[in-house]
Amino acid sequence: MTAQATPEPTTASTTTPATAPSTAHATAREAPLFAVYGATGHTGRVVTAELLARRQHVILSGRDERALHAVATELATPDLVSVRHTPLDDPPALRALAEAADVVIHCAGPFTTTGEPVATAAAETGTAYVDHAIEPHHVKYLFDSLQATAQRTGAVLVPQMSFYGGLGDLLAAAAAAGLPDADKVTVGYAVTGWRMTQGAMNTANLLIGEIDRIGFVDGAQRVGPVEIRNAVFPFPPPVGPRTTIVPFPSGEVVTVPRHVPARAVEVQLTAATFEEEQIFSSVDVSPQERAKTEFTVAVQVTGAAGGGRNAHVRGRDIWRAGAVVSVEAALRLAGGEGPAKTGVLAPAEAFAAPEFLRALAESGTFALTLPG
């Protein structure tokens, strides 16, 4: 197992960038343009629906040209929707897509396969980028490999701006705010009724087979084999204490230490989530069936001297919740309401966590409880 240096904790409000975020795309036309990569999948469709509900202009993009045109026909909004066939193995096409858009919203997992080419195109062209990744190795790759490029071009890249990863990161920042001696951050996901898409199952299979996992222990990022164990996480009522799988491979172990100076970060998922019969046999279920998911995302931040703070959200439909998170982020980035600094950022580095979470709660995405 190898240890890596702890990233310097930063906040969205206190760091001054060397390069201002790029606004060249937004100033070139009156209305912002959002490229949804992976627009034919379930996540991409839900993201597109959220954008169109806000009367935003969307480029449907991805690898299957026929399916993209079929989705465009189904949406029947030619004034707002266009199509770009953009293979993953065509860097010029990916760059052209990024240059055409104000923000790229990447929805096509597994991101260990699809993430690098799309994110690289955004970084190289100075285009804002958010994605729906859960995989810690993809999140780590963006910070390690694209940070300098994004800072040079003025791009803002925010990985895991979704249900898994994004909500945990934002809740951790909100719970830890003002706590001077944060020692451990524990993120707990309680999910029932999860009906995986093919992309989600492909991602799950890759994560289950991973030998070298990323963790954050004793103030350092560590990569290597880990022992999977069970624990009990004290979820708030009405869920209550539940047996969990520990560690659950989600990107908070990469992002949270960037803004919370904790000694350890751990992510857990209810064991019962994977015991449901339909979770791995649900590729063909309807969108309405997928929307029945119920969730609680809870964060505990404990202090070195004891005590601590908690924060959580509760709601239904993890797919829509993730879509609203990414769309809210994309709208802010396109509208000049993003961070002052550039580069690859954690969700809570890019946006003020309490305010961002409250905005989503006020829109009905979930019920929110913050400390104080």
Buried (B, 14 or more C-beta within 10 A) or exposed (E): EEEEEBBEBBBBEEBEBEBEBBBEBBEEEEEBBBBBBBBBBBBBBBBBBBBBEEEBBBBBBBBBBEBBBBBBEEBEEEEBBBBBBBEBEBEEBBBBBBBBBBBBBBBBBBBBBBBBBBBBBBBBBBBBBBBBBBBBBBBBBBBEBBBEBBBBBBBBBBBBBBBBBBBBBBBBBBBBBEBEBBBBBBBBBBBBBBBBBEBBBBBBEBBEEBEEBBBBBEEBBBBEEBEEEEBEBEBBEEBEEBEBBBBBBBBBBBBBBBBBBBBBBBBBBBBBBBEBEEBBEBEEBEBEEBBEBBBBBBBBBBBBEEEBBBBBBBBBBBBBBBBBBBBBBBBBBBEEEBBEBBBBBBBBBBBBBBEBBBBBBEEEBBEBBBBE
